[in-house]
Amino acid sequence: MEKQVEDRSKTHHGSGAFILSGVSFIPLIGVIPGIICIINALVSRKENSKKLGLIGFSGVMLTVVLYGIVLPAVFNSKSIGKSFEPHAISAMTSLVRHIEYFKLQNDAYPKSIAELRSNLKQGELVFTHDVSGPLVLGEQHREFYYEVVNDGNNYLLFGIGQDAVAFTADDIYPLIDEEKDKNVGWVKPNNDG
């Protein structure tokens, strides 16, 4: 009986190898165990090597599909992008304060968001990335739309929304109270097209 078990271990992969191949189905973490199983199956000449390699390969492919297709599609979906709009509105509202402070210091609005950032004190942070539109993995973050208008007396500041096109109906704006903030130079653009 003992000799029969020993002979089977020489011709078949044991349960430990198949447990390792099962671990390959854990997204991302399972890639290395899956590759180990594939290599083991290719190098080994045991009867169940094909099965071990196929299971390891399937686990690795699960990670490839999940991280290559499913997650980018979910991340770029409109419902996910819409959930970032409150954060974008809050960031723009804070940005208005920085723009107004810049004008107090320099008697003019900054020509660009880059100019505003270059005038910040060391360690001071201003969030200028527009997260109101679709977030595309691998692409550089876009900034809020900013433009000085009316001969330098006012400025436009808004997020481009889900269609990723400025001056359309889905653009979002900072929270400005017309009564309390009547001295603020922010103006809402005309989106008639």
C-alpha positions as CSV (number, residue, x, y, z in Angstrom):
1,M,0.0,0.0,0.0
2,E,2.8,2.4,0.9
3,K,4.6,1.7,-2.3
4,Q,1.4,2.4,-4.3
5,V,1.1,5.9,-2.7
6,E,4.8,6.5,-3.4
7,D,4.3,5.5,-7.0
8,R,1.3,7.7,-7.5
9,S,3.2,10.8,-6.2
10,K,5.8,10.2,-8.9
11,T,3.2,10.2,-11.6
12,H,0.7,12.8,-10.3
13,H,0.8,16.2,-8.8
14,G,-0.4,16.2,-5.2
15,S,-3.2,18.1,-3.6
16,G,-0.8,20.9,-2.5
17,A,-0.2,21.8,-6.2
18,F,-3.9,22.0,-6.9
19,I,-4.5,24.1,-3.8
20,L,-1.8,26.5,-5.2
21,S,-3.6,26.5,-8.5
22,G,-6.9,27.4,-6.7
23,V,-5.1,30.4,-5.1
24,S,-4.4,31.6,-8.6
25,F,-8.1,32.7,-8.8
26,I,-7.6,35.4,-6.2
27,P,-7.3,38.5,-8.4
28,L,-3.9,40.1,-8.6
29,I,-2.4,38.1,-5.7
30,G,-3.0,34.8,-7.5
31,V,-0.9,35.7,-10.6
32,I,2.4,34.4,-9.1
33,P,0.9,31.1,-7.8
34,G,-0.8,30.7,-11.2
35,I,2.5,31.3,-13.1
36,I,4.2,28.8,-10.7
37,C,1.6,26.2,-11.6
38,I,1.9,26.9,-15.3
39,I,5.7,26.5,-15.2
40,N,5.4,23.4,-13.0
41,A,3.0,21.8,-15.5
42,L,5.2,22.6,-18.4
43,V,8.4,21.3,-16.8
44,S,6.8,18.3,-15.1
45,R,5.8,15.2,-17.1
46,K,3.2,13.9,-14.7
47,E,-0.2,12.6,-15.8
48,N,-2.2,15.5,-14.4
49,S,0.2,18.3,-15.4
50,K,-2.2,19.6,-18.1
51,K,-5.0,19.9,-15.6
52,L,-2.7,21.8,-13.2
53,G,-1.5,24.2,-15.9
54,L,-5.0,24.8,-17.2
55,I,-6.2,25.7,-13.7
56,G,-3.3,28.0,-13.1
57,F,-3.7,29.7,-16.5
58,S,-7.4,30.2,-15.9
59,G,-6.7,31.9,-12.6
60,V,-4.1,34.2,-14.2
61,M,-6.6,35.0,-17.0
62,L,-9.2,36.0,-14.4
63,T,-6.9,38.7,-13.2
64,V,-6.1,39.9,-16.7
65,V,-9.8,40.1,-17.6
66,L,-10.8,41.7,-14.3
67,Y,-8.0,44.4,-14.3
68,G,-7.9,44.8,-18.0
69,I,-11.5,45.0,-19.0
70,V,-14.0,45.0,-16.1
71,L,-12.5,47.6,-13.7
72,P,-11.7,50.2,-16.4
73,A,-15.2,49.9,-17.8
74,V,-16.7,50.3,-14.3
75,F,-14.3,53.2,-13.4
76,N,-15.3,55.0,-16.6
77,S,-19.0,54.5,-16.2
78,K,-21.2,57.6,-15.8
79,S,-22.6,56.5,-12.5
80,I,-19.2,56.4,-10.9
81,G,-18.2,59.7,-12.4
82,K,-21.5,61.3,-11.2
83,S,-20.6,60.3,-7.6
84,F,-17.5,62.6,-7.8
85,E,-19.5,65.7,-8.7
86,P,-20.1,66.8,-5.1
87,H,-16.3,66.7,-4.5
88,A,-15.7,68.7,-7.6
89,I,-18.2,71.3,-6.6
90,S,-16.6,71.6,-3.1
91,A,-13.1,71.9,-4.7
92,M,-14.2,74.6,-7.0
93,T,-15.9,76.5,-4.2
94,S,-12.6,76.4,-2.3
95,L,-10.7,77.4,-5.5
96,V,-12.9,80.5,-5.8
97,R,-11.6,81.7,-2.4
98,H,-8.0,81.2,-3.6
99,I,-8.7,83.0,-6.9
100,E,-10.2,86.0,-5.0
101,Y,-7.3,86.1,-2.6
102,F,-4.9,86.1,-5.5
103,K,-6.7,89.2,-6.9
104,L,-6.5,90.9,-3.6
105,Q,-2.7,90.4,-3.6
106,N,-2.1,91.1,-7.2
107,D,-4.9,93.5,-8.3
108,A,-5.8,91.0,-11.1
109,Y,-7.2,87.5,-11.5
110,P,-4.6,84.8,-12.3
111,K,-4.3,84.2,-16.1
112,S,-4.4,80.5,-15.5
113,I,-4.7,77.9,-12.8
114,A,-1.0,77.2,-13.2
115,E,-0.3,80.9,-12.3
116,L,-2.5,80.5,-9.3
117,R,-0.6,77.4,-8.1
118,S,2.7,79.1,-8.6
119,N,1.6,81.9,-6.2
120,L,0.8,79.5,-3.4
121,K,2.8,79.4,-0.2
122,Q,5.0,76.4,0.4
123,G,2.9,73.6,1.7
124,E,-0.4,75.2,0.7
125,L,-2.6,72.9,-1.4
126,V,-5.3,73.7,-3.9
127,F,-7.3,71.0,-5.6
128,T,-7.6,71.9,-9.3
129,H,-8.3,68.6,-10.9
130,D,-11.7,68.3,-12.5
131,V,-13.2,65.0,-11.4
132,S,-16.7,65.9,-12.6
133,G,-16.2,64.1,-15.9
134,P,-15.3,60.6,-16.8
135,L,-12.1,59.4,-15.2
136,V,-10.0,57.5,-17.8
137,L,-7.3,55.3,-16.3
138,G,-3.8,56.1,-17.7
139,E,-4.8,59.6,-18.9
140,Q,-3.5,62.8,-17.3
141,H,-6.0,64.5,-15.0
142,R,-7.6,67.5,-16.5
143,E,-8.1,70.7,-14.6
144,F,-11.2,72.7,-14.0
145,Y,-12.1,75.0,-16.9
146,Y,-10.8,78.5,-16.0
147,E,-10.8,81.6,-18.1
148,V,-10.5,85.3,-17.3
149,V,-13.3,87.3,-19.1
150,N,-14.8,90.8,-19.4
151,D,-11.5,92.6,-19.7
152,G,-10.1,90.9,-16.6
153,N,-13.1,91.8,-14.3
154,N,-14.5,88.3,-14.1
155,Y,-13.7,84.7,-14.6
156,L,-15.3,81.4,-15.6
157,L,-14.6,78.4,-13.4
158,F,-16.5,75.1,-13.9
159,G,-16.2,71.3,-14.3
160,I,-17.0,69.9,-17.7
161,G,-19.3,67.1,-16.5
162,Q,-19.9,63.6,-17.9
163,D,-19.8,64.5,-21.6
164,A,-16.2,65.9,-21.1
165,V,-17.1,69.0,-23.2
166,A,-17.1,72.5,-21.9
167,F,-20.1,74.8,-22.2
168,T,-22.8,72.2,-22.3
169,A,-25.8,71.5,-20.0
170,D,-24.0,69.0,-17.8
171,D,-21.3,71.4,-16.6
172,I,-21.1,71.9,-12.9
173,Y,-20.3,75.1,-11.0
174,P,-19.0,76.2,-7.6
175,L,-21.5,77.1,-4.9
176,I,-21.8,80.9,-5.0
177,D,-24.4,82.8,-3.1
178,E,-25.6,85.7,-5.2
179,E,-26.3,87.9,-2.1
180,K,-23.4,87.1,0.1
181,D,-20.8,86.7,-2.7
182,K,-21.9,89.6,-4.9
183,N,-18.3,91.0,-4.9
184,V,-16.9,87.7,-6.2
185,G,-15.7,87.9,-9.8
186,W,-17.0,84.5,-10.8
187,V,-19.6,84.4,-13.5
188,K,-21.6,81.5,-14.8
189,P,-21.1,80.9,-18.5
190,N,-23.8,81.0,-21.1
191,N,-24.3,77.4,-22.2
192,D,-26.7,78.0,-25.0
193,G,-24.2,76.4,-27.4
